[in-house]
Amino acid sequence: MEDKLLLKSKIEKYLRIPFLLGVLLIAMNLTLYTLDFTSGLVASGFVIVYVIAAIVGYITNQATVMQEMISFAFEHGTIQKELLRELIIPYTLVDAEARILWSNQAFYKMIHSDRRHMRKHMHTIIPDITKELFPDSEKDDFRQINIAYDGHYFRVEIKRVNLQNSLTKELASGEVLQEILFAIYFYDETELIKYITESEKQKLVSGLIYIDNYEEVMDDVEEVRQSLLIALIDRRIHKYMQSVDAIIKKLEKDKYLFVCQQQYLEQLQVNKFSLLDEVRSISIGNEIAVTLSIAVGADADTYLLAYEYSHMAMDLALGRGGDQAVVKKGEKIFYYGGKTQSAEKSTRVKARVKAHALKELFITNDKVMIMGHKLSDIDSLGAALGIYRLTALMEKKAHIVINEISSSIRPIMNTFLNSSQYPSDLFLSSEQAIEAIDYNTVLVVVDVNRSSYTECEELLTRTKSIVVIDHHRQGGDVIEHATLSYIEPYASSACEMVAEILQYLVDKPKLRPIEADAMYSGILVDTDNFVTKTGVRTFEAASFLRKSGADMTRVRKMFRSNIESHKKISEGVNNAEIYLDYFAISVMPNDTDSPTVLAAKVANDLLDIDGVRASFVLTELKNQIYISARSLDDVNVQVIMEHLDGGGHATVAGAQLPDVNLEEARQKLKDLLHTMYEEGDL
């Protein structure tokens, strides 16, 4: 009704225009009388005729014009309303409480209903749309979300509508209207998403397959059977790849390249790259099982980038010991396999090459900074001391970064701190190291390859030359931009690797007895007295350290524990429970000097129990839960710990869990073991 009155007022103004023009004509007529009476008289006749015609026209046409104009206006509004109602895009208007006020036919068709849903809340019809999603201010008056409804995918646009701003001043001049409404549009993108999905499925992924131990397997097989073994391996690989419609090409005797559509990658992931087990089962008299490393690059913008992703994934697979598959999908990395032990390499070519590269770095830089992981153990300290001796022989200044002296390294540390043969600034805290390091310093990281686990992560950003020497399998959080990376998962310890490096870089390397003791202790602890992860090169490294002055009796006396520690270890074993018939789980109290060290000893002792395949000991330290995991041979505890953002070796691993208590961490571990056991991953 108010719209009608407003329109009528405007039309009447236009109809009065002839009368306004008549006033101007009368004024003109009077002016003519002053100039010429005859002309004025003639003009008066015309003015009288015009005024009479205007009055007659106004009286006779006023009703007709008003009626036609108003009819046109309302007919025009009806057309707009009808167009909106018949709009093919579902559209609805709701209030601030998400109650439906008005909807067009397309909306009712979309929800398969009629106007009975009027005044109902939107979320009762479409649960994904709630009032919390609505724009909450005039500046933020538009929101867009994506929903799935009734088998279709919609892009939903929500527009805030302020009635006060939408009405004219004349109509809003009375009571100010404050009601806020929301217009909701539904754009069906089902077909678009379908084509995008199909396009994604048909994208090509790049993959690499390497035979990890080709030379070792060939040497283990009779010459007449070597060609048969190669043929069997080729046949298994080609048959497996044909099942996913892949193109595969043999690049070298032990390397393959394959390309397949991304839609088949999920199939490979679901069966967890069963090719690893199929090739490992090949046996024609070979005592050494054939193992593969598989790398896949996916979700790349270009095929060249996908190929680069596959090479990155292969570096990770090889760095983790091989016999596994690594999938790099953009920034995400997925691991499969890795159940077997890493085989020790008999060749020392890689160690010699890395040793000479390290020597060149030391020659071209002024000083060396050495650091291990947080809560340094004897392997980390021993490796750091071995690198320090190398720098001393090359007459380079070196420092070792240690923040906290735990009970596991205190006996060795006290010997160094009380010796006059070493400089007072040999050991630095993180703060002192940050001040001392510069771009002409080589930073050597030992016994760790994850940046977040290092003693001082900030040092990694303060130098251009970084060296990583570690025996743990690589994970996702690797130290980036390392100038030299020497990571060998088959090695028993970092001390073993440093001992080999020393022998290659110095003609007659001479360690001081205390340094040899520290390195020997590192090997001794990490191998659990030469029981686990011990190979020929481990004993050769121990022999070198023995020749350098390491004394087994002195080492044993140095690391003897007191009676209270033995009681705590016995308590930890006594608290253990056997879970799923094979896994021993225990909790260590944190009322000791080094609970993590005792937890590791308890985990080792639990493996001596008949039937236990793996042991897990939890303890709390500095508001974090530490897990020490150990196994003999058939359970890869490193894979288990990786699910808890940890890592390590196949038989020795660990993890740190923040923001949980002991009972929550214990339950989390049990749930993980149960899931992996049910899925056949253990």
N, C-alpha and C positions, 0 to 999 in steps of 0.2 A: 504493500500500500504506500509506503514511504517512497519507493522507487517511482510509482505512478505520479505522486504529487510533485516530485522533483522534475520529472520529464515534462509534465504539464506546465510548470512555471517557466521552463526554458522555451517551450513552443510559443507561449503567449508573448514573450518578449520579442520573438521574431515577427509575430503578427502585428505588433504595434509599430514596426519600422515605417510603414507607409504614412502613418499620422505624423511622425517626426519629420518626414520629408515634406509633408503638407505645410508644416510651420515654416520651413525654409522658403517654400514657394510664396507664402503670404508675405513674408518679409521682403522677398525680391519684388513682389507686386507693388508694395508700398513705396519702395525705392523708385520704381518706374514712374509713379505718379508725380514725384518731385522733379523728374527730368522731363517727362512729356505726358500730359494728361491723357491724350488719345491712346498712347501705347499702354499706359497703366490700365485704361478701361478695357482694352482688348485682353490684356493678360489676366484681368480679374475674371473674365468669362472662362478662360481655360482653368484657372485655379478652382473656380466653383465646380466645374465639371469633374476635376480630379478628386476634390474632397468628397463630392457625392458618390463617385465611383468607389473610392476607398472605403467609405462608410458602408455602402451596399455590399461590397466584396467581403468586408470583415464580418458583417452580420450574417451573410448567407454561407460563407465558407468556413467560419470559425469551427463549428461543430464537426464538419466533415474532415477538415485538416487534422484537428486534434484526434479524432477517432482513428484516422489512417496512420498518423504518426505513432500513436500509442500502440496500435495493433502491430505495426511493423517492428517497433522496439521489442514488444513482448514475443512476437513471432521469432525475432532474431535470437532472443534469450532462450526460447524453447528449443530452437535448432541446436544451440550450443549445449544445452542440457542433454538433448537427445544424442548428440555426437559423443559426449562424455559417457553417457550411459551405455552406448553401443561400442565404445572404444575396445579394441581387441586386447589391449594391455590391462590386466586386472588392476583395479584401483579401488581404494577404500579410504574413508575418512573416519578417524577415531579421535576420542577426547584424551585428556591427560591421563586418564585411568585405563587407557587402551580399550575402551568400550566402542564398539562399531556404531557409527552414526549414519553412514550412507555408503553404499557400494554399487559398483556398476555390474552389468550382467556377466562380464568376463570373470569377475571375482567370484560370483556365486557359482559359475561354471567350474572354476578352478577347485573350489571346496566341495563341489557336488551337493549343493544345498540351495535354499532360497532365502527369502527375506526374514525367515524365522530367526536367523542369527543376529538380527538387529538388536543392538544394545548389549550383546554378549561380549565378554572380554576376548581380545584377539588371541591371547596365549592359550585359551581353552580350545581354539580351533587349530592354530598353528603354534605349538609349544615353543618353537625357536624364537618367536617374536614376543618380547616382554617389554613393559614400559621402561625398564632400566636401559634399554637400547635407544630410547628416543633422545633427540637433541635437547640439551638442557639449558640453552641460552640463545639469544638473538644472534650473537656472533657465531656460535656453533649451531647453525640451524639445519644441518644436513648430515645424515648418516647413511652409510651403505654397508650391507652385510650380505653374505651368501648363505642360503639355506637349501636343504633337501626336503621336499614335501611330495608325498604321493607319487614317488618314483620319478619326480622331475627335480631339476636344479634351477633355483631362481636367484637372480641378483635383485635384492630388495633395496629400494631407495626410500628413505623416510625424510619428509620435508616438514619443518615446523611452520605453521600458519598462524599468524597473529591477527585476530579479527579486527582489532582496533586499527591496525595499519591498512587493512583491506577495505574499510568503509570510508565514504567521503566525509568531509568535515560537517556537511549539512546533516547527514544522518547520525553522525557520532557526536553532535553538539549537545545532545542531552546527556543521559547517563553514560559514562565512559565504560566501554566494553573491555573486559580483561580476559575473556575466554581464549585459551590456547588449544588449537586443534593440530592434528598431524595427518598429513596426506601420505599414503603408503602406496608405492607402485611396485608391481611384480613383473620382472622381465625374465621370461623363460629362456634359460641358456643351456637347456639339456642337449640340444643338437650341437651347440658350440663346444661344450665340454666333451661330448662324445668324440668329435673330430680331433680335439686337442689330445684326448687320451689315446686315440688311435695313432696320432702322429708321434706321441711319446713312445708308444709301444714299438713303433717301427724304426725309431732311432737306432743307429748302430753303436754297439759297445765294442771296445777293443780289449783283447785279452792276451796274456802271455802264459806259456807253460814251460817251466824249466825242470829238467831232471837234476835233482840236487846232487846225487852221488854217482853220476855216470861213470867216472873213472874208477871209483872204488868197486862198483858192481862188476864192471868189465874185467877188472883184475881178479875178481873172485870167481869168475866163471871160466870154464875151459874154452879155449879159443874156438873149437868147432861149434860150441853152443852160443857164442856171442851173437852171431847173426840171427839165430832163432829168438834170443831174448829181445833183441832190438825190434824184430818183427812183431813180437807179442805186445811190446810196449806201444808201438805205432798203431797196432790194430785196436787196442783198448782205447787209446786216446781218440783216434778217428771215429770209432763207433760211438763213443760217448758224445762227441761233438756233433755227429750227424743227428743224434736224437733231439738236438735243439736247433737243427737247421743252420748250423754254423759252417763258415768257410774256414778251413784250417790249412796252414802252410808250414812245413818244416824249414826253419831258417838255418839251423846248424844241427850237428849230431845230437845235441841235448836241449835244443830250444825250438819252441813252436810259437806261431802267431795265429790267433783266431779272431774272427769277427762274427757277431751274431746280433739279432734284433734284441732290443731291450726287454721285450715282453717275455723272452725266455730266461732272462737273468733271474727272475723270481723263482722259476722252476729249479735252476741250479742251486739257489740259496735254500730252497725248501728241502732238497735232498742233501744239503750240506756238502756239495761237491763230492759226491760218492766216488768220483774218479780217483781221488786220493787213496781210498781203500781198495779199489779195484786193481790199481797198478801195484800197490804194496803187496797184494796177495799173489802176484806172479812169482812162481817158483819153478825153476828148471834145474835145480841143484845149487842155486846161489844161496849162500848163507846170509848175505847182506840183502835186506829188503830194499826194493826200488822205491824211492820217495820222490814226490813232485812238489813243486811250488807253483801255485796258480795265482795270477794277478789279473784283476778286471778293472777297467776304468769306465765309468758311466756318468750320466747326467752332466755331460760337458756341452758347451755351446758349439764346439767344432769337433770334427773327427781327430784333428791333430792334437787337440787338448785331451781328448779321451785316451789317445795313445800315450800321451805324457802321464796321464793319471795311472795308466796300467804299469808304466815303469816305476812310478813312485810306490805303487802297491807292491811291486816285485821287490823293491829295495826293502820294504818293511817285512815281507815274507821271508826273504833271505836273512835279514837282520834278526829275525825271531827264530832262526834255526831251521827254516824250511819245513817240508812235509805239512803244508797248510795252504789255505786259500785266503787271499786278502782282496776285498772289494772296496774300491774308493768311489763313492757316489757323491760328487761335489766335495763338500767339506766333511762328509761322514765317512767313517771307515768301519768295515765289518770283517771279523776274523772267523775262519772256519778251520776245523782240524787242529793240527799241532798237538796230537795226542802222544806221539812217540818222542823218545829222547833224541837230542841232537847228537849226531855221530861226530866223534873227534876226527879232525882232519890231520892226516899224517904229514902233509906238506906244510913247510914253513915259509913258502914264498910270500904269502900275504903279510905275515909278521915282519919279514925282512923289508918289504916295500914300505910298510907303514913306519917302521923304525927309521929308515933313512929320510922319509918325508918329515918325521918329527925332528930329526937332527937339523934339517934345513930351516925349519921354523925357529928353532932355538938360536941358530947362527945369525939369522936376520933380525932378531929382536933383542932388546936390551935386558929384559928380566922376565921371570916366570912366576905366575901365581897358580897355586895348586889347591884344589878343593874337592871334597867328596860329597857325600849326602848328609842330610840332617841326622843328628844322633849318630855320629861316626862310629863304625865298628872297627875291628882290628884289620879287616881286609881293606877297608877304605884308607885307614891310616898307613898300613904297610905299603900299599900301592903309592900313596903320596910320598912316603919316605924314599921309595925306590926312584921315583921321578926326581926328587930332590937330590939324591946322590948323582944321578945322571947330569943334572945342571951344574953340580959342584965340579964334576970331572971336566965339564966344558967351560968352567970358570964363569958361570952366569949366576946372578943374584936370584934367589928364589924364596918364596914364602908359602906356608901352608895355612889355609883358612880353617879354623876350628873354633866354634862358639861355646860348645859345652863338652866337658870331659866326663864321659859316662864311666861306669865301673868296668866296662868291658875293655876300655883302652887306658884306664888310669895307671896300671903297672908299667906299661911301655912309656906313657907320657911322663911319668915321674922320673924315669931314667934319663929321658932327653932334657927335661927341665932342670935336672940337677947336674947335667954334664957341662963342663967348660969347653968342650970341643965344638959346640954348636952356638950360633949367634943368638942373642936374646930375642931378636925379632923373627926367629924361624916360624913361630906360630902367631897368627894374627886373628883378631876377631873380625866379624863382617864389617863393622864401622872402620876399623883400621885398614882393612883390605880395600874398601871403597876409596879411601883417601890415597892409598899407595898405587893403585892400578891406573894405567893410562893406555893410549892406543898403541904404544910400542911394547906392550906386555903380552906375552902368550899366556892364556888362561887354559890350564890343563884340568879337565874334569875326570875324576876316576871313580869307578865302582857305581856309577849312576848315569843314565842317559835321559832322564826326565827333568825338564827345567824346574818344575815346581818342587822337586825333591832335593835339589842342590842346597848346599849350606848357605849360599847367598845368591839368590836368583838375580839380583841387581847387577852383579859383576858381569853377567852374560851380555849386558847392553853397553858395557864400558870399554870394550876392546874389540878389535877387528879380527884377532887371531884366537880361535877357540879349538881345542883338541879334546876329543871325547874318547876315553879308554874304558870299556865296560864289558862285562860278561853276562849282563841281563838281557832278556829279550826286549826288543823295542815295542813301545806302545804308541798311542796317538800323541801324547804330550812329549815329543822328542825335542831335544835341543836343536833349534833351527840355525842355519847359516854357519854350521861348524866347518872350519877350514880343513880339519882332518878328523875323521871318525873311524875308530877301530873298535868295532863291536862284534864279539865272537861268543855266541851263546853256548858253544860247546866247551869253552874254557871253564875250569873249575872255579876260578877266582880272578879278581883283578891283579892280585899279586903274581899269579902265574904268568899273566900277559906281560906285566912290567918286567918280570925276570927274563922273559924271552927278548924283549926289546933291549935290555941292558947288554945281553950277550951279543947282539948284532951291532950295536953302536960303539962298543968299546972293545979293543983287542983283548985286553986282560982286565975285565971289570972287577973292581975290588970294593966290596961293600964292607962297612964296618960291622963288627959282630952284632951290635945292637940293632942295626938296620936289617941285617939278615934274619935276626930273631923275629922282628916285627913282620917281615914278609912271609917267613915260614909259618908264623902264627896265623896269618891271614888265610893261607892255604889250608892249614890244619882245621881251623874253625869252619870254613865254608864247605869242606869235604867231610865234616864230622869224623875227624881222625882218619882220613883217606878211605872212607866207606862209600860216599856218594859222589857222583860226577867226577870220578877219578880215572884219568887216562894215562897213556904212556908219557905224554908231554907234561902231565902234572908231576909225575915222579922225576922227570928230567929237570923240571924247574926246582923241585925240592932238593935234588942232588946238587944243583948249582948253588943253592943257598947254603946247603951243608958245607960245601967247599969254601964258601965265603965266610964261614965262621958261625953259622947258626948252630945252637946247641939245644937238642931236644929236651934234655933234662932241665936246663935253665928255663926253657919255654914252659914246660909243664909246671914247674914250681911257681913261675910268674903268674900263671892263670888258674892256680888252684883257688877254689871258693871256700868260704867258711862253713861251719856247721849249720848256721841259720839258713844259708842259701840252699843247702842240701835238704833241709827240712821243708823249705818252701817248694822245692822241686818235687819232693815226695808228696806234698799236699796237692800240688797241681795234677800229678798222675792219679792220685786218689779221687780227685773231684771229676775225673773224666767220665763221660758217658759214651756208649757206643750207639751211633745213629745209623739207621738203615743197614745194620749188621756189619758195615765196613769202615765207618768213619768215626774216629775218636775226637770228641769235642770237650775242651776243658776251659776253665776260667781261672786266671791267676790274680791274686790280690795285688793291689798297687802299693802295699806298705813296705816295699823293699827299695833299695837304692836304684836298681836297674831292672824293673819288671819285664821289659821287653827282652832282655838278655835271658832271664830265667824262663820266660815263655818259650823262647826258641829251644832251650835245653829240654823243657818238658815235651815239646812237640817231637823232638828227636827220640826221647825215651819212649813215647807212646807207640812209635813205629816198631818197637821190639815186642809188642803184644801180638800174639798169633791171631791172624785174621784181619788185622787193621791194615787197610790199604792207604789211608791218608789220615793225617792228624791236624787239628786246628786248635790253637790255644789263643784265647782272647785276654787282653789286659787293658787297663785304662791308664793313660798318662797324659797330663796337661789337657784335660777335657776332650781327649780323642780316644777312640777305641782302636788298639793295634791288634792285628791278627797275624800270628805266625803259622804258616802252613807248610807241612812236610809230607812227602810220599816216598815210596820205594821206587817203583818203575812204571806201573800200569795206570796210574792216575796222574794227570797233568794238573798240578795245583796252580800253576801259573795261569791257565785258562780260567780256573775258578775265581782266582783273585782278581783277574781283569774285569769280571762282572761287577766287582766291588771297587773299581777304579784303582786297583793295585797292580801287581806284576811280580816278576822274578824269573825263576827257572821252572822247568817241568817238575822238579822234585823239591825245590826250595823257593818259597814265595811268601808274599805278605801283602797287607793292605791296611789303610788307615781310614776309619769311619768317623767323620765329625758329626756333631749334633745328634748323637744317639747315646743311650746308656748301654751297659753291658748286656742286659736282658734283651733289649731291642736288637742289638747287634747279633746276639746269639740266635734269635729267632729269624733274623734276616738271612744269616748264613744257612740255617736249616732249610728255610724255604728255597734258597738257591740250590742247595744240594739235592733236595727232593725234585725240583723241576728238571735239573740237568740229568739226574738219575732216570727219571721217567722218560725223558727224551732220548736217552741212550748216549749222552755226551760224556758219561763217566764209565 
